[in-house]
Amino acid sequence: MGKPIALMLLVLIVVASAHAAVDVPLRDLKAAVTAGFTVKSSCKPGQVTFAFTKAGEERRLLAAQGIPAGDPTGALAAEIAYEVTMGKGEAPRLAVIAWETDGGSWYKVAAVPVRLGQPASGRVSTAGLTQTAFSQDTSGQLEWDNVSSVWVGFIFDGAAEGTAMVTGARLTDTAVVPTQPVTLINLSGKWSDSHDPAVKTTISNPAEGPGGKVCFKYEYDVPAGRHMFACPGTAIIAEDLEGYKTLRFQLKSDIPQGMRLLIQMSEQGGPTYFIERPAPGPAEWTAMSFPLSEFKLATWGAKDDNGQLDLAKLSTISIGSHGVPVNARLGLIEVCEVEMVP
């Protein structure tokens, strides 16, 4: 074999190695955390089974622990095989926690609930994991080559009873691609009400949405002649928004002339991104879509070091209006079915 050909083969081998796929099973699966549950657990090779009852309303994690059987550097998702049956309560969501040898731990919770009553598999993004509040990490970032173990399991909200099995798990560099919309907020949850002192507002949750669904209703009485704002906001409850492209909700509105619909999404720490639409808005319930790529960094929020909307850091959304009203009058914004769409 000539030297040029040998050198070319060597280069190809090096390049292939540098781009080798990550496909790392978790070995030695065993029960890891059951606090908050009355539970019986059993293990056999490649499988952990829980028979559980949870009486409290607080959020709890039921999980198995595995050890990466190889180098997981570059992992973008945890793929979890499972089977869950529920005798009581709502379907849980998949969760993953990566533990580093230096004490750091990093987690992610899937956006959508698991499928019930049949063997299934789901994937949780491991790109942009969030550090747990109870851990300390000297580097301030997840280092996969320092990960000693991984927990995979189920997040339960509210009372629950049933069985849950983890029948296998692996780390992969195939990114999670969402396939269905996810509910972004609790319309009947707690809303803040940021507005000019001269504006009078009313918040309610009547069953006036499409098909009689509960909606968020915001009425605001604005004076004319100067800039006004009326911007109610609430917490984002979806926890894994990676791969979603569009904000969508049902809207019914009557925004005063001179003002505009103003949607703001804020990251943890203060950076705010916004998008606007002209008044008065649809008089009847209409599905509105807002591509995330069109949101712009707001000058009135905190500085953003990377200058881009980070879905993993989103904490709140505000749906309101601002501008200079031509006439003093009552404005109306009603929203329903607030979702992120792939």
N, C-alpha and C positions, 0 to 999 in steps of 0.2 A: 504494500500500500504506500503510495507516494505521500510525502510530507504535506502537500496542500490538502489532499483528501482527508488525511488523518486530523489535520488541524480543524477542518470544517466539521468533521464528526464530533470533535471535542467541543467546539463552540455550540453545536446543536444540543449536545448532552447537557452542557451547562445551562443553556437557555431553558431547556425542558425542565431541568431540575428547579430552576428559579421560579417557574410557573406551574409547578406540580400542584394538582388539585388537593384541597384539604378534604379528607374524608376520614375522620377520626372517631371510632366508636368510644362510648363510655363503658369501661369494664368494671367488674366487681360492684354491680348495683346493689344497694342496700337502703333500708329506710333511714332518712336523715333527720326530718323534723316533723313532729306531730303535735306540737304545743297548741292548746286550744281545742283539741279534738279528744273524744273518747274513741280509741282506735285499737284494732287488732291488725297487726301487719305480719306478713310472711314473705320470705324470699326464696327464690330458686334461681339457677343460673339465667341471667338476662332478664329477670322479671321481679318486680316488687308489687305486692298486692296490699291494699288497705281496705278494711271494712270500718267505716267511720260514722260518728255522730257528732255534730257541732251544734250546741245550743245557743251560743252567743251571736250577736249581730255584727261584731267586729270582723275586720278582714284577717284571714289566717292563711298560712301556706302549709300544704301537705306535699312533701317532696321526698324523692329518692336521691341518693348521692352516687356519683360514678367518677371514675378516674380516667382522664384522657389516655387512650392507648396509642399515643404518638404525639407529635408536635402539632398543636392546634393553631399555630400562628397563621393569621390570615382568615380565620373562621368568620363567616358572615351570618351564620344561622345555626341554631340547635334544632335538629329534627327529632321529634319525640313520638314514639309509637305508644298508644295508650288505649284503654277501654274504661269508660265511666258509665255507671248507672246511678240514677238519682231516685230515692224514694221520697225525698223531701228537699225543697230548696231549688235554687237556680243553678244552671250549668256553670261550672267554674271556667276560668281561663288558664291557659298554659303559662308557666313562668320558668325562668332560668336564672341562676345565680352562679357566677364564676368566682372562685376563691383563690387568692394568690398566697404564696408562701410568706410574704411579708405582712400579711394581715389585711390587705385590701380585699373588698368584695364588691361585685358589680352585678346589677340585675336588669331584667327587662320582663315586662308582663305583656302577653299577647293582647291584641285589640279586640278579638272576637271570642265568644265562648267555644268550648269544645263540642264535638258531636257526641250525642248520648246513645247508649244502648247497642253499640257495635264496635268492633275493632276499627281503629282509625289512626291517622298520624297527622301531626301538625308541626308547624315550624315557627320558631320565635327568633326574631332578628337579634343577632349579637353584635351588630354594627352600632356603635354609639351607646353602649351600655351605661347606665347611670350608677354612680357609686352609692352604696347603701349609707344611710345616715349614721349607722353605728360603727362604721369602719374607718380606719385611717390608712392612707396610702402615700408613701413618701414621694413617689413619682407623679401622683395626681392623674394617672391614666392607667387603663388596663394593659397589662403586658402578658400576652398569651403564653409566652415561653416561661412565665413565672406562675402559671395556673397549676395548682396541685389537685383540685377537685372541682366538680360542677354539680350543682343541685338542679334537678328538673322535676317539675311537678305541677301543682294546681293551686290557684288562688281562689278562695271561696269568700264571698261577701254574704253575710246573713246566715241564719240557721240552715243546716243541711244534714242530709243523711244518705248514705249509699255506699258504693264500692268504687274504688279507683285503682287501676293498674298501670304501671309503667312497664311496657314490654320490650323496651329498647330505646336507645338514644345515641345520637352521633352528632359531631360538629362538622360543618361543611362550609365551603366557600361559595356555595350557590345562594345568592341573595334572596331574601323573602320578597315575593311579589304578591301584594294583596289582590283578592279576587272579588270582594264584596264591600259595600259601603259599611262604615262604622259610625255609630251614634257619637257625636262630639260632646254634647252637653246635656245636663239635666234641666229641661225647661222649667220645671217646678222647683228647682234648687234655689240657693241663695244668690241673689243678684245685687251687685253694687249699683249705685245710681249717681254717676258723675254728671253734673250739669251746672250751667251758669246760675248764680244765686237768684237771678230774675226769672228763671224758668220754674214753673210748677209742674210736677210730674205725678203720675199714678202708675203703679205696676200691679198686674193681676195675672191669673192663670185660668182663664175661662175655657170651657170646652167649645171653642169657636173655630178650631182648626179644620182642615179638610176632613170630611166624614165625621165631624163631631169630636175630633181629637183635641186634647188639651194643648194649648199654645201659650206662648209668652206674649202678653199684650202690654204695650207701653204707650201711654197718652201723655203728651207734654204741651203745655200752654206757653207760647213764646211771645215776648214783646217784639216790636219791629224797630228797625233803625240802626242796629249794631250787631256785631257777630255774636251768635248764640251757639251753644252746644248742649246736647242732651244725649248722653252716651252710657246706657246701662251695660254692665258687664257681668260675666259669671265664669266659674272655673271650667276648664276643659277636663273632662273625665276620661277620655280615650288615652291609653298609655303607650301604644305602639303605632305611630302614624307613618313610619318609614314606608315609602313607596306610594303614598297617596298624593294625588295631583290636584284635586279640586275641592273647594268648599261648596256645599250645596244645601239650600234650605227652601222651604215654602215661605213666601212673603206676601203680606197684604199691607198696604201702607197708604198714607195720605200725608206726605211731607210738604210743609209750607214752601211756597215759591221763594226762591233765593237760598234755600238750604239743600243739602245733598245727603243721601244715605251714606253713612260712614261706618265701615267695618274695620275693626282693629284687632289684631292678634299679638299678644305680648309673650315674650320669652321670660324664663326665670332670670331675674336680675335686671329686668327693665326694658330691654330693646323692644320696640313696638313696630309692627308692619301694618300697613293700611291699604284699603282700596275704597273708591268712591263710586257712586252712581247718582245720576240726576234725579231731581224731584219730578213729579210727586210719587212715582213708583206705581206698581200695579194695584188697582182698586179691588181686584178679586184675587183669590189665592193663586199664586203662580210660582212654579219651580224656578229658582234663580241659581245660577252657577257662577263661581268666581275662581278662575284658575290661580293656583298659588303662585305661579310664576309672575303674575301681574301685581302682587303685593309689593309695596315700596316701603323702605325704611322711613319712619316718621321722624321729623326733626324735633318733635316735642318729647320723644322718649329718650332713654339712655343710649349711649354710644354702643354700637355693636362691633366688636373687634374683627369679625370675619365678614361683616356686611351681607349676610344671607340669612334667610328665614330657616331656622333649625327646628324641624318638626319634633325632634326628641326633647326640645327644651320648652315647647309651648306650654303655657300655664293658664292663660285667660283669653276670652274673646269678648269683644264689645260690639253690639249692633245698635247703632243710633244714628244721629244726624247732626250736622253743623252747617253754619253759613249765616248770611244776613237776611232775615225774613223781610219780605216786602210789606207784609201786613201782619199785625198781631192776631194770632189765632191758634187753634188747637191742632197739634200734629198727632199722627198715629203710626205706630209700627207694630205689626203682629208677625211673629215667626213661629214656624213649626217644622219638625223633622230636620233638625240641624245635623248634617252628616259630613264626613269626609268621604270622597269617592276616588277609587283608584284611577 
